[in-house]
Amino acid sequence: MLPEEYQKRRRLPKHLRRQPAPEHPFAYEIRRAEKRDIPDIREIYNYYVTNSVVTFDEKKWTYRQWLEKFEHLAKLGLPFLVAESPTGQILGYALISPWSGKSSYRYTAENSIYLGPGAVGKGLGGALLEALIRASEEFGLTQIVAVISDKGADGSIALHEKYGFEEVGRMGRVGFKFGRWLGVVYMQKQLKRRRKPLFRRR
Ligand SMILES: CC(C)(COP(=O)(O)OP(=O)(O)OC[C@H]1O[C@@H](n2cnc3c(N)ncnc32)[C@H](O)[C@@H]1OP(=O)(O)O)[C@@H](O)C(=O)NCCC(=O)NCCS
């Protein structure tokens, strides 16, 4: 027997015991992204660049790269949403970027959605994607395409399916990251058509 096993275990009476910290409900507000959100957005994205194959980027994005993307999307007026916690932390983001620079594609765009690792699996992805779909309809888009890695992105595929995206194609072995080949799954959603598209010809 070890000496410490001789000692009797002491337990404080209930009123003196440390109370567990109250659980904070998972709360957030979804709003348009602003320039001040870029550092948090960058951190979320770079986490997946470094630790996963859900993005095919291999090098972390710089603040300047994000700023340029933010300003480009803002100029086009495309939806770029964030979810913010009551303490002001950005929990995740979802954005729409042009599918192609060719003008006939102007009703079609690509979406992107990333949550901070502590915010996954709590329903936020669904809420953000739903808000992004609504904002895209208001904008006047008619098709959204999601390009999803065929490895490690089961959650994303399931999420998009749940919100009405259908698989329309796959490409195998088009990416190479962390020493292995990766493919992509294309998923498409037809949006409700507005009478008056809000966007201008690019
Ligand atoms: C993909 C992602 C946005 C999903 O958001 P989330 O908040 O975790 O998902 P939700 O909790 O809103 O789940 C919505 C639905 O998606 C499905 N789903 C989510 N994660 C899943 C998983 N890992 N496996 C299977 N289904 C999953 C479920 O059907 C769920 O519906 P349910 O709640 O009725 O069961 C989030 O997990 C994430 O940011 N992952 C890492 C980055 C990433 O992969 N981004 C997409 C790049 S293409």
The ligand as an ORCA input file, in Angstrom:
! r2SCAN-3c Opt
* xyz 0 1
  C     -19.486     21.423    -42.090
  C     -19.979     22.361    -41.001
  C     -20.146     23.767    -41.565
  C     -21.326     21.832    -40.486
  O     -21.787     22.691    -39.481
  P     -22.323     22.094    -38.083
  O     -22.800     23.213    -37.229
  O     -21.241     21.239    -37.533
  O     -23.532     21.238    -38.552
  P     -24.975     21.226    -37.869
  O     -24.789     20.933    -36.419
  O     -25.716     22.478    -38.234
  O     -25.639     19.989    -38.571
  C     -26.569     20.141    -39.598
  C     -26.797     18.779    -40.219
  O     -25.625     18.357    -40.916
  C     -25.419     16.976    -40.671
  N     -24.084     16.800    -40.092
  C     -23.322     17.754    -39.520
  N     -22.126     17.236    -39.172
  C     -22.162     15.936    -39.532
  C     -21.203     14.884    -39.468
  N     -19.974     15.079    -38.959
  N     -21.541     13.679    -39.953
  C     -22.775     13.470    -40.485
  N     -23.720     14.432    -40.570
  C     -23.406     15.647    -40.107
  C     -26.509     16.468    -39.824
  O     -27.468     15.912    -40.722
  C     -27.096     17.689    -39.208
  O     -28.467     17.573    -39.141
  P     -29.184     17.093    -37.776
  O     -28.796     18.123    -36.768
  O     -30.624     17.123    -38.147
  O     -28.639     15.748    -37.478
  C     -18.995     22.411    -39.783
  O     -18.944     21.147    -39.180
  C     -17.597     22.854    -40.170
  O     -17.321     24.049    -40.209
  N     -16.725     21.862    -40.434
  C     -15.346     22.112    -40.751
  C     -15.144     22.969    -41.980
  C     -15.802     22.378    -43.201
  O     -15.781     21.182    -43.440
  N     -16.380     23.280    -44.003
  C     -17.007     22.936    -45.234
  C     -15.992     22.961    -46.315
  S     -16.730     22.419    -47.843
*
